[in-house]
Amino acid sequence: MMGVRERKERERQDRERMIVDCARRIAEDEGWPAVTTRRLADEIEYSPPVLYGHFPEGRDGIVSAVALDGFRDFARVMQEATEGEAEGDRLAVFVEAYLRFAEENPATYEAMFSMRLGVRFADESTPSELREAFAVLVSAVGGEDAGNAGTRAEVFWSALHGMCVLTQGQRLSLDRDNRSARIEVLAGLFG
């Protein structure tokens, strides 16, 4: 039988999950400017102090929570996309899956990689979600060379992020053949 303390903790986690899911949904549908603590409070039918009880940093804390969710999803999606792929095709499949993730989750991608977060990258305090997502990048470019793997992953990630931002900003050709050619070139550089 569940005790009162366990039930209250489960309810707290459920409320927090509801806040994060609602913020992510609004951001994906309407963009981040539409995500305010007042709007979230109205949507989930709790008062703003309840939101601040979960996220004392307010909206910034909620954006960080959405980003961490995004990193968990990203790691899962990338692993699923490349699972069972032949070594020669794996990197191109990874690039395609990365670009698709950014296209299908633009607000989450923005939170993950462009907005200010209350978490640090490449630090002792880096959350496990970020570490696991980066490990997926390292694995994609071949983590055999331990001394160079992290740097190769950072350069690869930078190129992928640039492709995403330039595509979203319509600075690159949206032609499917050009996209395929860019994917092949990038995969060839790191394969």
C-alpha positions as CSV (number, residue, x, y, z in Angstrom):
1,M,0.0,0.0,0.0
2,M,1.3,3.4,-0.9
3,G,1.9,5.8,1.9
4,V,0.9,9.5,2.0
5,R,4.4,10.6,1.3
6,E,4.8,8.4,-1.7
7,R,1.4,9.5,-3.1
8,K,2.2,13.1,-2.7
9,E,5.6,12.7,-4.4
10,R,3.9,10.8,-7.3
11,E,1.3,13.6,-7.6
12,R,4.1,16.2,-7.5
13,Q,5.9,14.4,-10.3
14,D,2.7,14.1,-12.3
15,R,2.1,17.9,-12.0
16,E,5.7,18.6,-13.1
17,R,5.3,16.3,-16.1
18,M,2.0,18.0,-17.0
19,I,3.7,21.4,-16.8
20,V,6.6,20.3,-19.0
21,D,4.3,18.5,-21.5
22,C,2.0,21.6,-21.8
23,A,5.0,24.0,-22.3
24,R,6.4,21.7,-25.0
25,R,3.0,21.4,-26.7
26,I,2.4,25.2,-26.7
27,A,5.9,25.9,-27.9
28,E,5.7,23.5,-30.7
29,D,2.2,24.8,-31.8
30,E,2.8,28.5,-31.3
31,G,6.4,29.2,-30.5
32,W,8.2,30.0,-27.3
33,P,6.8,33.5,-26.9
34,A,3.4,31.9,-26.3
35,V,4.8,30.0,-23.3
36,T,4.3,32.1,-20.2
37,T,3.7,31.0,-16.6
38,R,0.3,32.6,-16.7
39,R,-0.7,30.7,-19.8
40,L,0.7,27.4,-18.4
41,A,-1.1,27.9,-15.1
42,D,-4.4,28.5,-17.0
43,E,-3.9,25.5,-19.3
44,I,-3.1,23.0,-16.5
45,E,-5.6,24.6,-14.1
46,Y,-3.2,25.4,-11.3
47,S,-2.1,28.7,-9.9
48,P,1.2,30.4,-10.9
49,P,2.7,29.7,-7.4
50,V,2.2,26.0,-8.1
51,L,4.4,26.4,-11.2
52,Y,7.0,28.3,-9.3
53,G,6.9,25.6,-6.6
54,H,8.1,23.1,-9.3
55,F,10.3,25.6,-11.2
56,P,11.6,28.4,-8.9
57,E,13.4,29.8,-11.9
58,G,10.0,30.3,-13.6
59,R,9.9,30.0,-17.4
60,D,13.7,29.5,-17.7
61,G,13.4,26.4,-15.5
62,I,10.5,25.1,-17.6
63,V,12.5,25.7,-20.8
64,S,15.4,23.8,-19.3
65,A,13.1,20.9,-18.4
66,V,11.7,20.8,-22.0
67,A,15.3,20.8,-23.3
68,L,16.2,17.8,-21.0
69,D,13.2,16.0,-22.3
70,G,14.3,16.8,-25.8
71,F,17.8,15.4,-25.1
72,R,16.2,12.1,-23.8
73,D,14.0,11.9,-26.9
74,F,17.0,12.8,-29.2
75,A,19.2,10.0,-27.8
76,R,16.4,7.5,-28.2
77,V,15.5,8.6,-31.7
78,M,19.1,8.6,-32.9
79,Q,19.8,5.1,-31.4
80,E,16.6,3.7,-33.0
81,A,17.4,5.3,-36.4
82,T,20.9,3.8,-36.6
83,E,20.1,0.4,-34.9
84,G,20.9,-2.4,-37.3
85,E,22.3,-0.1,-40.1
86,A,25.3,-1.2,-42.0
87,E,28.5,0.6,-40.9
88,G,28.8,2.4,-44.3
89,D,25.2,3.7,-44.2
90,R,25.1,4.5,-40.5
91,L,26.4,8.0,-40.5
92,A,24.1,9.2,-43.4
93,V,21.1,7.7,-41.6
94,F,22.2,9.4,-38.4
95,V,22.4,12.8,-40.2
96,E,19.0,12.3,-41.8
97,A,17.5,11.4,-38.4
98,Y,19.1,14.4,-36.8
99,L,17.7,16.8,-39.4
100,R,14.3,15.2,-39.2
101,F,14.3,15.5,-35.4
102,A,15.0,19.2,-35.7
103,E,12.3,19.6,-38.3
104,E,9.6,17.7,-36.4
105,N,10.4,19.3,-33.0
106,P,11.5,22.9,-33.9
107,A,10.7,24.5,-30.5
108,T,12.2,21.6,-28.5
109,Y,15.3,21.8,-30.7
110,E,15.5,25.5,-30.1
111,A,15.3,24.9,-26.4
112,M,18.0,22.3,-26.6
113,F,20.5,24.1,-28.7
114,S,19.7,27.8,-28.9
115,M,18.0,29.1,-25.8
116,R,19.6,29.8,-22.5
117,L,19.4,26.9,-20.1
118,G,20.0,26.4,-16.4
119,V,22.3,23.5,-17.1
120,R,26.0,23.4,-18.2
121,F,27.4,21.4,-21.1
122,A,30.8,19.7,-20.9
123,D,31.1,20.1,-17.1
124,E,31.0,17.9,-14.0
125,S,27.5,19.1,-13.3
126,T,26.2,18.2,-16.8
127,P,22.9,16.3,-16.5
128,S,22.9,12.7,-17.6
129,E,20.4,13.5,-20.4
130,L,23.0,15.8,-22.0
131,R,25.9,13.3,-21.5
132,E,23.9,10.5,-23.1
133,A,22.9,12.6,-26.1
134,F,26.6,13.6,-26.6
135,A,27.6,9.9,-26.2
136,V,25.3,9.2,-29.2
137,L,27.1,11.8,-31.2
138,V,30.5,10.4,-30.2
139,S,29.3,6.9,-31.2
140,A,28.0,8.2,-34.5
141,V,31.4,9.5,-35.6
142,G,33.3,6.6,-34.2
143,G,34.4,6.7,-30.6
144,E,37.4,4.5,-31.1
145,D,40.0,7.3,-30.9
146,A,39.3,8.3,-27.3
147,G,41.6,11.3,-27.4
148,N,39.9,12.7,-30.5
149,A,36.4,11.3,-30.3
150,G,34.9,14.2,-28.3
151,T,36.4,16.9,-30.6
152,R,35.2,15.0,-33.7
153,A,31.7,14.8,-32.2
154,E,31.7,18.5,-31.4
155,V,32.7,19.5,-35.0
156,F,30.2,17.0,-36.4
157,W,27.5,18.4,-34.1
158,S,28.4,22.0,-35.1
159,A,28.0,21.1,-38.7
160,L,24.6,19.4,-38.1
161,H,23.4,22.3,-36.1
162,G,24.5,24.7,-38.8
163,M,22.6,22.6,-41.4
164,C,19.5,22.7,-39.2
165,V,19.6,26.4,-38.5
166,L,20.3,27.3,-42.1
167,T,17.6,25.0,-43.4
168,Q,15.0,26.4,-40.9
169,G,16.0,29.9,-41.9
170,Q,15.6,28.9,-45.5
171,R,19.2,29.8,-46.2
172,L,19.9,26.4,-47.9
173,S,18.1,24.9,-50.8
174,L,15.0,22.9,-49.8
175,D,15.4,20.8,-52.9
176,R,15.4,17.1,-51.8
177,D,18.4,16.3,-54.1
178,N,20.5,19.1,-52.5
179,R,19.6,17.9,-49.1
180,S,20.6,14.3,-49.9
181,A,23.9,15.6,-51.4
182,R,24.6,17.6,-48.2
183,I,23.9,14.6,-46.1
184,E,26.3,12.5,-48.2
185,V,29.1,15.1,-48.1
186,L,28.8,15.5,-44.3
187,A,28.7,11.7,-43.7
188,G,31.7,11.4,-46.0
189,L,33.7,13.9,-44.1
190,F,33.2,12.0,-40.8
191,G,32.8,8.5,-42.1
